[in-house]
Amino acid sequence: MRFASLAGVLMLCGTSVQASPVDEFWERMMGLCGKSFGGTLVVAPEASTFYAGKPLVVQVRKCLDDRIWIPFHVGEDRSQTWILSRREGRIVLRHDHRQPDGDESPVTMYGGRATNTGLAGQQFFPADQQTREMVAASFSNVWMLQVEPGKTLTYSLWRLGTPRTFRIDFDLSQTVDAPPPPWGWTD
């Protein structure tokens, strides 16, 4: 049962329930399931050319009550999938990176857990210990996902205390054709 549905059932019973920002954010992401959207690079680290001039497509490919898989395609590169999961009242963001043959990349499954409930349209994910051990320079990374239904999905990275920032805005006002499966997916 979806969380918004549970709140609706309780409202019918005469009990008022306020959904948490985590529940509301999750519902916004679930509302994108099965859809693909084109993106625009807004900010990239100086001298970074990987994203420049390439089509950027995000697909909210698979959704479960406690996990959402979001492949991110950069041109022909299908190596990245963002994985959101719900744990202990918070949302966790992981970055699953794959090689073209589907094997894990040397640096994969990094990310972090939101330290509070965030906002209905915005969640922040500071780098966790696993990430810090994997990539020492990432100790001050903070990722952000922002969802404005019908408008934009924003993915950002800040490396606090440095000029390193990254931001892509995906246009939620129109869908695009679904891209091929990300590397490592069999369906």
C-alpha positions in Angstrom: 0.0 0.0 0.0 1.3 3.4 -0.9 1.8 5.9 1.9 -0.6 8.5 0.4 -3.2 5.8 0.1 -2.8 5.0 3.8 -3.3 8.6 4.7 -6.4 8.6 2.6 -7.8 5.5 4.4 -7.1 7.1 7.8 -8.9 10.3 6.6 -12.0 8.3 5.8 -11.9 6.8 9.3 -11.9 10.4 10.7 -8.2 10.3 11.7 -6.0 13.1 10.3 -2.5 12.0 9.3 0.2 14.3 8.1 2.6 12.5 5.7 6.2 13.0 6.5 8.5 14.8 4.1 10.2 11.4 3.4 6.8 9.9 2.4 5.9 12.9 0.3 9.3 12.8 -1.5 8.9 9.1 -2.1 5.5 9.5 -3.6 6.8 12.2 -5.9 9.5 9.8 -7.2 7.0 6.9 -7.5 4.9 9.2 -9.7 7.7 9.2 -12.2 8.1 5.5 -12.4 8.3 4.1 -15.9 9.0 7.5 -17.4 12.1 9.0 -19.0 13.1 12.6 -19.2 15.8 14.7 -21.0 18.2 16.8 -19.0 20.3 19.9 -19.3 23.7 20.3 -17.7 23.5 23.5 -15.6 26.8 23.4 -13.8 29.9 21.1 -14.2 33.3 21.1 -12.5 35.8 23.2 -14.3 37.6 21.2 -17.1 35.1 18.4 -17.0 34.0 17.4 -20.5 32.3 14.1 -19.9 28.8 15.5 -19.9 29.2 18.5 -22.3 27.3 18.3 -25.5 25.9 14.8 -24.9 22.2 13.9 -24.6 21.4 13.4 -20.9 18.4 11.1 -20.1 17.2 9.8 -16.8 14.7 7.0 -16.5 12.8 6.1 -13.3 12.9 2.5 -14.4 11.8 0.3 -11.5 9.9 1.1 -8.3 9.2 -0.9 -5.3 7.8 0.2 -2.0 11.3 0.5 -0.5 13.6 0.9 -3.5 13.7 2.9 -6.8 16.2 2.4 -9.6 17.0 5.4 -11.8 19.4 4.8 -14.7 21.2 7.9 -15.9 22.5 7.9 -19.5 25.1 10.3 -20.8 25.1 9.9 -24.6 25.9 6.2 -25.3 27.3 5.7 -21.8 24.8 3.6 -19.8 27.1 3.0 -16.8 25.2 4.8 -14.1 22.1 3.9 -12.0 21.0 5.9 -9.0 19.4 3.7 -6.4 17.1 5.2 -3.7 16.1 3.1 -0.8 14.1 3.7 2.4 15.7 2.8 5.7 14.7 3.7 9.2 12.7 6.7 8.2 15.3 8.2 5.9 16.3 7.9 2.2 19.6 6.4 1.1 21.2 7.3 -2.3 23.6 4.9 -3.9 25.4 5.2 -7.3 25.7 1.9 -9.1 28.4 2.1 -11.8 28.9 -0.7 -14.3 31.2 -1.6 -17.2 29.8 -2.2 -20.7 29.9 -6.0 -20.0 27.7 -5.4 -16.8 30.5 -6.0 -14.3 30.8 -3.5 -11.4 33.1 -0.6 -12.0 36.0 -0.3 -9.5 34.2 2.6 -7.8 30.6 1.8 -7.3 27.8 1.9 -4.7 29.0 5.2 -3.2 26.5 7.7 -1.8 24.9 8.6 1.5 21.9 8.6 3.8 19.8 11.7 4.5 20.5 12.9 8.0 17.0 14.1 8.5 13.6 13.9 6.9 14.4 16.7 4.5 11.6 18.4 2.5 8.8 16.9 0.5 10.5 18.1 -2.7 14.2 18.0 -1.7 16.5 15.5 0.0 20.2 15.9 0.8 22.7 12.9 1.0 26.1 13.6 2.7 28.8 11.1 1.8 28.8 8.2 4.3 31.8 6.3 5.7 31.7 3.6 2.9 32.0 6.4 0.4 34.8 8.2 2.3 36.8 4.9 2.4 36.2 4.3 -1.3 37.2 7.8 -2.5 39.1 9.8 0.1 38.4 13.2 -1.6 34.6 12.6 -1.3 34.5 13.1 2.5 32.7 16.4 2.0 30.4 15.4 -0.9 26.7 16.2 -0.6 24.3 15.0 -3.2 20.8 16.6 -3.6 17.7 15.4 -5.4 14.9 17.9 -5.9 11.5 17.1 -7.5 9.0 19.7 -8.6 6.2 17.6 -10.1 5.5 18.5 -13.8 8.5 20.8 -13.8 11.9 19.5 -12.9 14.0 16.8 -11.3 17.3 18.2 -10.2 20.4 16.1 -9.4 23.3 18.0 -7.8 26.6 17.4 -6.2 28.6 19.8 -4.0 32.0 19.0 -2.6 31.8 21.4 0.4 34.8 23.7 0.9 35.8 23.4 -2.8 34.6 24.9 -6.1 33.5 21.4 -7.3 29.8 21.5 -8.1 27.6 19.6 -10.5 24.0 20.0 -11.5 21.6 18.6 -14.1 17.9 19.6 -14.5 15.6 17.1 -16.1 12.4 18.5 -17.7 9.4 16.7 -16.2 6.9 18.5 -18.4 7.6 16.1 -21.2 8.7 12.5 -21.5 11.3 11.2 -23.9 11.6 7.7 -25.5 12.9 5.1 -23.0 16.7 4.5 -23.5 18.1 1.0 -23.8 18.6 -0.8 -20.5 21.6 0.3 -18.4 24.7 -1.8 -18.5 24.3 -4.9 -16.3 20.5 -5.0 -16.5 19.0 -8.1 -18.1 15.4 -6.9 -18.6 
